[in-house]
Amino acid sequence: VHPSLPRATIRSFTTYTLPGAWSGLSVGGGLNWQNATNIPIADVDNLTRTIHQRSVMLLSLMARYAFNNRMSLQINGDNLLHKKYFIADDSSDFAFGQPASFMVTFNYKFF
């Protein structure tokens, strides 16, 4: 196992559709967690240094309103606690993970 890849990850997401008059509204949330990692990097002098990243937990939320069977509007928020973290692959390349972000989607089904 490469040291820059987490050995353990947990991903959980759930949604709930409200009953009765609010039955068009669905809300949801989720958590992504990964354990601590060590990321070896080469600096400008080709000396290898290690960046230690503590475990990371990211929070996501969503809300969707279905106006009818064909039309809905959804908003998603990711990394809502605005955690700074690294993402890495098995080649030791790494970058900062995505900061807090929101996305709004309008969906219309023609058929």
VEXVEXVEX-946606 format. One record per atom (N, C-alpha, C): residue number from 1; residue in three letters; atom name; z, x, y. Coordinates in nm, 3 decimals, decimal comma, padded with zeros to 5 digits. Last residue first. Example, Ala and Ser with C-alpha at 12.3 -4.5 7.8 and 13.67 -1.06 7.14 Angstrom:
seq_type_atom_Z_X_Y
2_SER_N_00,708_01,285_-00,225
2_SER_CA_00,714_01,367_-00,106
2_SER_C_00,787_01,290_00,003
1_ALA_N_00,780_01,319_-00,569
1_ALA_CA_00,780_01,230_-00,450
1_ALA_C_00,780_01,320_-00,330
This chain:
seq_type_atom_Z_X_Y
111_PHE_N_-02,181_-03,940_01,328
111_PHE_CA_-02,205_-04,023_01,211
111_PHE_C_-02,080_-04,048_01,135
110_PHE_N_-02,077_-03,799_01,542
110_PHE_CA_-02,191_-03,888_01,566
110_PHE_C_-02,217_-03,981_01,448
109_LYS_N_-01,760_-03,736_01,654
109_LYS_CA_-01,840_-03,744_01,533
109_LYS_C_-01,952_-03,846_01,556
108_TYR_N_-01,621_-03,513_01,880
108_TYR_CA_-01,687_-03,641_01,867
108_TYR_C_-01,777_-03,637_01,744
107_ASN_N_-01,350_-03,348_02,023
107_ASN_CA_-01,431_-03,365_01,904
107_ASN_C_-01,490_-03,506_01,903
106_PHE_N_-01,238_-03,098_02,232
106_PHE_CA_-01,280_-03,238_02,227
106_PHE_C_-01,375_-03,252_02,110
105_THR_N_-00,976_-02,873_02,259
105_THR_CA_-01,097_-02,910_02,186
105_THR_C_-01,118_-03,060_02,194
104_VAL_N_-00,825_-02,602_02,415
104_VAL_CA_-00,842_-02,747_02,417
104_VAL_C_-00,976_-02,778_02,353
103_MET_N_-00,595_-02,347_02,365
103_MET_CA_-00,732_-02,390_02,345
103_MET_C_-00,733_-02,543_02,342
102_PHE_N_-00,403_-02,070_02,481
102_PHE_CA_-00,419_-02,213_02,461
102_PHE_C_-00,567_-02,244_02,443
101_SER_N_-00,186_-01,790_02,411
101_SER_CA_-00,315_-01,850_02,445
101_SER_C_-00,313_-02,000_02,414
100_ALA_N_-00,017_-01,481_02,432
100_ALA_CA_-00,008_-01,627_02,435
100_ALA_C_-00,142_-01,685_02,480
99_PRO_N_-00,233_-01,218_02,296
99_PRO_CA_-00,119_-01,268_02,372
99_PRO_C_-00,113_-01,421_02,364
98_GLN_N_-00,324_-01,079_01,981
98_GLN_CA_-00,356_-01,174_02,087
98_GLN_C_-00,230_-01,218_02,161
97_GLY_N_-00,218_-00,738_01,930
97_GLY_CA_-00,250_-00,872_01,887
97_GLY_C_-00,272_-00,962_02,007
96_PHE_N_-00,367_-00,423_02,002
96_PHE_CA_-00,266_-00,524_02,032
96_PHE_C_-00,313_-00,658_01,979
95_ALA_N_-00,484_-00,238_01,719
95_ALA_CA_-00,502_-00,293_01,852
95_ALA_C_-00,386_-00,388_01,878
94_PHE_N_-00,593_00,027_01,501
94_PHE_CA_-00,502_-00,078_01,541
94_PHE_C_-00,533_-00,121_01,684
93_ASP_N_-00,689_00,190_01,203
93_ASP_CA_-00,727_00,142_01,334
93_ASP_C_-00,629_00,032_01,373
92_SER_N_-00,623_00,251_00,943
92_SER_CA_-00,532_00,298_01,048
92_SER_C_-00,582_00,267_01,188
91_SER_N_-00,759_00,113_00,758
91_SER_CA_-00,821_00,237_00,803
91_SER_C_-00,740_00,304_00,913
90_ASP_N_-00,646_-00,131_00,698
90_ASP_CA_-00,614_-00,020_00,608
90_ASP_C_-00,683_00,111_00,646
89_ASP_N_-00,552_-00,243_01,029
89_ASP_CA_-00,618_-00,261_00,900
89_ASP_C_-00,591_-00,137_00,816
88_ALA_N_-00,323_-00,410_01,251
88_ALA_CA_-00,385_-00,290_01,194
88_ALA_C_-00,459_-00,329_01,067
87_ILE_N_-00,185_-00,514_01,554
87_ILE_CA_-00,249_-00,553_01,429
87_ILE_C_-00,322_-00,429_01,380
86_PHE_N_00,125_-00,515_01,731
86_PHE_CA_00,003_-00,448_01,688
86_PHE_C_-00,053_-00,516_01,566
85_TYR_N_00,257_-00,722_01,994
85_TYR_CA_00,258_-00,668_01,859
85_TYR_C_00,124_-00,601_01,831
84_LYS_N_00,453_-00,911_02,204
84_LYS_CA_00,357_-00,800_02,199
84_LYS_C_00,370_-00,737_02,061
83_LYS_N_00,482_-01,263_02,228
83_LYS_CA_00,526_-01,139_02,163
83_LYS_C_00,416_-01,034_02,172
82_HIS_N_00,493_-01,522_02,353
82_HIS_CA_00,423_-01,407_02,414
82_HIS_C_00,477_-01,273_02,360
81_LEU_N_00,564_-01,748_02,237
81_LEU_CA_00,675_-01,665_02,286
81_LEU_C_00,624_-01,536_02,348
80_LEU_N_00,323_-01,848_02,143
80_LEU_CA_00,383_-01,909_02,261
80_LEU_C_00,504_-01,834_02,315
79_ASN_N_00,103_-01,791_01,974
79_ASN_CA_00,191_-01,684_02,023
79_ASN_C_00,262_-01,731_02,151
78_ASP_N_-00,099_-02,069_02,077
78_ASP_CA_-00,065_-01,964_01,981
78_ASP_C_00,015_-01,855_02,050
77_GLY_N_-00,166_-02,411_02,099
77_GLY_CA_-00,105_-02,296_02,164
77_GLY_C_-00,061_-02,196_02,059
76_ASN_N_-00,414_-02,659_02,126
76_ASN_CA_-00,343_-02,564_02,041
76_ASN_C_-00,287_-02,453_02,128
75_ILE_N_-00,504_-02,993_02,161
75_ILE_CA_-00,464_-02,871_02,230
75_ILE_C_-00,382_-02,787_02,132
74_GLN_N_-00,769_-03,232_02,123
74_GLN_CA_-00,662_-03,150_02,063
74_GLN_C_-00,633_-03,030_02,152
73_LEU_N_-00,901_-03,551_02,095
73_LEU_CA_-00,875_-03,440_02,185
73_LEU_C_-00,756_-03,364_02,129
72_SER_N_-01,162_-03,744_01,935
72_SER_CA_-01,025_-03,694_01,947
72_SER_C_-01,021_-03,576_02,045
71_MET_N_-01,357_-04,002_01,793
71_MET_CA_-01,331_-03,920_01,910
71_MET_C_-01,184_-03,876_01,915
70_ARG_N_-01,394_-04,176_01,575
70_ARG_CA_-01,498_-04,078_01,607
70_ARG_C_-01,459_-03,975_01,713
69_ASN_N_-01,189_-04,358_01,548
69_ASN_CA_-01,231_-04,284_01,428
69_ASN_C_-01,330_-04,172_01,458
68_ASN_N_-01,020_-04,295_01,862
68_ASN_CA_-01,071_-04,387_01,761
68_ASN_C_-01,114_-04,301_01,642
67_PHE_N_-00,862_-04,101_01,976
67_PHE_CA_-00,889_-04,223_02,053
67_PHE_C_-00,940_-04,334_01,962
66_ALA_N_-00,620_-03,903_01,862
66_ALA_CA_-00,743_-03,966_01,814
66_ALA_C_-00,761_-04,097_01,890
65_TYR_N_-00,479_-03,617_01,982
65_TYR_CA_-00,483_-03,760_02,001
65_TYR_C_-00,619_-03,812_01,958
64_ARG_N_-00,271_-03,351_01,888
64_ARG_CA_-00,405_-03,411_01,878
64_ARG_C_-00,392_-03,562_01,900
63_ALA_N_-00,112_-03,044_01,944
63_ALA_CA_-00,106_-03,190_01,960
63_ALA_C_-00,250_-03,241_01,959
62_MET_N_00,069_-02,756_01,827
62_MET_CA_-00,054_-02,831_01,851
62_MET_C_-00,021_-02,978_01,874
61_LEU_N_00,196_-02,418_01,832
61_LEU_CA_00,215_-02,563_01,842
61_LEU_C_00,080_-02,629_01,865
60_SER_N_00,339_-02,121_01,696
60_SER_CA_00,220_-02,198_01,732
60_SER_C_00,257_-02,346_01,738
59_LEU_N_00,496_-01,806_01,719
59_LEU_CA_00,511_-01,951_01,722
59_LEU_C_00,382_-02,016_01,768
58_LEU_N_00,560_-01,518_01,523
58_LEU_CA_00,477_-01,584_01,622
58_LEU_C_00,489_-01,736_01,607
57_MET_N_00,755_-01,237_01,468
57_MET_CA_00,742_-01,380_01,439
57_MET_C_00,666_-01,444_01,555
56_VAL_N_00,776_-00,917_01,319
56_VAL_CA_00,719_-01,000_01,425
56_VAL_C_00,714_-01,145_01,378
55_SER_N_00,974_-00,620_01,275
55_SER_CA_00,916_-00,744_01,224
55_SER_C_00,878_-00,834_01,341
54_ARG_N_00,872_-00,333_01,475
54_ARG_CA_00,971_-00,418_01,409
54_ARG_C_00,902_-00,544_01,355
53_GLN_N_00,673_-00,057_01,429
53_GLN_CA_00,676_-00,194_01,481
53_GLN_C_00,778_-00,275_01,403
52_HIS_N_00,634_00,272_01,515
52_HIS_CA_00,712_00,179_01,433
52_HIS_C_00,711_00,043_01,503
51_ILE_N_00,379_00,498_01,502
51_ILE_CA_00,433_00,390_01,583
51_ILE_C_00,506_00,295_01,488
50_THR_N_00,358_00,842_01,458
50_THR_CA_00,380_00,713_01,394
50_THR_C_00,440_00,615_01,493
49_ARG_N_00,101_01,086_01,493
49_ARG_CA_00,228_01,027_01,535
49_ARG_C_00,238_00,890_01,469
48_THR_N_-00,074_01,376_01,440
48_THR_CA_-00,046_01,242_01,391
48_THR_C_00,095_01,201_01,434
47_LEU_N_-00,281_01,537_01,667
47_LEU_CA_-00,151_01,536_01,602
47_LEU_C_-00,122_01,393_01,560
46_ASN_N_-00,512_01,559_01,815
46_ASN_CA_-00,523_01,538_01,670
46_ASN_C_-00,391_01,557_01,597
45_ASP_N_-00,467_01,544_02,081
45_ASP_CA_-00,462_01,678_02,023
45_ASP_C_-00,474_01,676_01,871
44_VAL_N_-00,460_01,271_02,130
44_VAL_CA_-00,575_01,348_02,181
44_VAL_C_-00,579_01,490_02,126
43_ASP_N_-00,324_01,146_01,815
43_ASP_CA_-00,333_01,151_01,960
43_ASP_C_-00,449_01,241_02,002
42_ALA_N_-00,357_00,922_01,550
42_ALA_CA_-00,384_01,059_01,596
42_ALA_C_-00,396_01,055_01,747
41_ILE_N_-00,104_00,722_01,393
41_ILE_CA_-00,220_00,736_01,481
41_ILE_C_-00,235_00,883_01,518
40_PRO_N_00,042_00,504_01,158
40_PRO_CA_00,012_00,643_01,194
40_PRO_C_-00,113_00,649_01,282
39_ILE_N_00,267_00,258_01,185
39_ILE_CA_00,125_00,279_01,207
39_ILE_C_00,101_00,424_01,246
38_ASN_N_00,476_00,066_00,993
38_ASN_CA_00,462_00,196_01,057
38_ASN_C_00,314_00,227_01,065
37_THR_N_00,637_-00,256_01,022
37_THR_CA_00,531_-00,167_00,975
37_THR_C_00,539_-00,035_01,050
36_ALA_N_00,846_-00,533_00,920
36_ALA_CA_00,821_-00,413_01,000
36_ALA_C_00,711_-00,327_00,936
35_ASN_N_00,691_-00,846_00,811
35_ASN_CA_00,797_-00,745_00,816
35_ASN_C_00,754_-00,625_00,899
34_GLN_N_00,590_-01,141_00,986
34_GLN_CA_00,559_-01,026_00,901
34_GLN_C_00,668_-00,922_00,918
33_TRP_N_00,529_-01,488_01,028
33_TRP_CA_00,623_-01,376_01,030
33_TRP_C_00,569_-01,265_00,942
32_ASN_N_00,442_-01,771_01,202
32_ASN_CA_00,388_-01,660_01,124
32_ASN_C_00,485_-01,544_01,139
31_LEU_N_00,499_-02,118_01,218
31_LEU_CA_00,552_-01,983_01,237
31_LEU_C_00,475_-01,887_01,147
30_GLY_N_00,402_-02,425_01,385
30_GLY_CA_00,404_-02,328_01,277
30_GLY_C_00,462_-02,195_01,319
29_GLY_N_00,347_-02,775_01,433
29_GLY_CA_00,395_-02,644_01,473
29_GLY_C_00,399_-02,552_01,354
28_GLY_N_00,221_-03,084_01,573
28_GLY_CA_00,247_-02,988_01,467
28_GLY_C_00,297_-02,857_01,524
27_VAL_N_00,130_-03,428_01,602
27_VAL_CA_00,189_-03,307_01,658
27_VAL_C_00,218_-03,211_01,543
26_SER_N_-00,091_-03,692_01,675
26_SER_CA_-00,037_-03,601_01,574
26_SER_C_00,016_-03,478_01,646
25_LEU_N_-00,152_-04,021_01,771
25_LEU_CA_-00,100_-03,891_01,811
25_LEU_C_-00,043_-03,815_01,693
24_GLY_N_-00,217_-04,272_01,688
24_GLY_CA_-00,328_-04,182_01,721
24_GLY_C_-00,284_-04,041_01,754
23_SER_N_00,020_-04,413_01,665
23_SER_CA_-00,042_-04,360_01,543
23_SER_C_-00,163_-04,272_01,569
22_TRP_N_00,187_-04,534_01,846
22_TRP_CA_00,151_-04,394_01,871
22_TRP_C_00,077_-04,332_01,753
21_ALA_N_00,250_-04,780_01,743
21_ALA_CA_00,161_-04,777_01,859
21_ALA_C_00,114_-04,635_01,892
20_GLY_N_00,320_-04,646_01,421
20_GLY_CA_00,309_-04,761_01,510
20_GLY_C_00,209_-04,744_01,622
19_PRO_N_00,415_-04,292_01,401
19_PRO_CA_00,389_-04,426_01,350
19_PRO_C_00,364_-04,528_01,461
18_LEU_N_00,251_-03,971_01,435
18_LEU_CA_00,350_-04,068_01,477
18_LEU_C_00,314_-04,208_01,427
17_THR_N_00,202_-03,725_01,203
17_THR_CA_00,135_-03,831_01,277
17_THR_C_00,238_-03,939_01,308
16_TYR_N_00,261_-03,383_01,190
16_TYR_CA_00,321_-03,515_01,174
16_TYR_C_00,244_-03,613_01,261
15_THR_N_00,218_-03,069_01,022
15_THR_CA_00,179_-03,168_01,122
15_THR_C_00,245_-03,301_01,088
14_THR_N_00,304_-02,722_00,986
14_THR_CA_00,314_-02,861_00,945
14_THR_C_00,267_-02,952_01,058
13_PHE_N_00,299_-02,399_00,849
13_PHE_CA_00,251_-02,489_00,953
13_PHE_C_00,262_-02,631_00,901
12_SER_N_00,375_-02,064_00,784
12_SER_CA_00,411_-02,203_00,761
12_SER_C_00,362_-02,287_00,878
11_ARG_N_00,373_-01,756_00,628
11_ARG_CA_00,301_-01,844_00,719
11_ARG_C_00,334_-01,988_00,683
10_ILE_N_00,495_-01,435_00,593
10_ILE_CA_00,524_-01,577_00,567
10_ILE_C_00,449_-01,657_00,673
9_THR_N_00,455_-01,122_00,433
9_THR_CA_00,419_-01,215_00,541
9_THR_C_00,457_-01,356_00,496
8_ALA_N_00,521_-00,786_00,352
8_ALA_CA_00,558_-00,927_00,335
8_ALA_C_00,514_-01,006_00,458
7_ARG_N_00,418_-00,546_00,421
7_ARG_CA_00,438_-00,571_00,279
7_ARG_C_00,471_-00,717_00,251
6_PRO_N_00,163_-00,495_00,665
6_PRO_CA_00,294_-00,550_00,628
6_PRO_C_00,302_-00,574_00,478
5_LEU_N_00,003_-00,181_00,704
5_LEU_CA_-00,009_-00,321_00,662
5_LEU_C_00,129_-00,373_00,623
4_SER_N_00,055_00,083_00,745
4_SER_CA_00,029_00,001_00,864
4_SER_C_00,011_-00,147_00,831
3_PRO_N_00,084_00,205_00,496
3_PRO_CA_00,204_00,180_00,576
3_PRO_C_00,180_00,093_00,699
2_HIS_N_-00,086_00,059_00,217
2_HIS_CA_-00,097_00,136_00,340
2_HIS_C_00,022_00,104_00,431
1_VAL_N_00,000_00,085_-00,118
1_VAL_CA_00,000_00,000_00,000
1_VAL_C_00,000_00,089_00,124
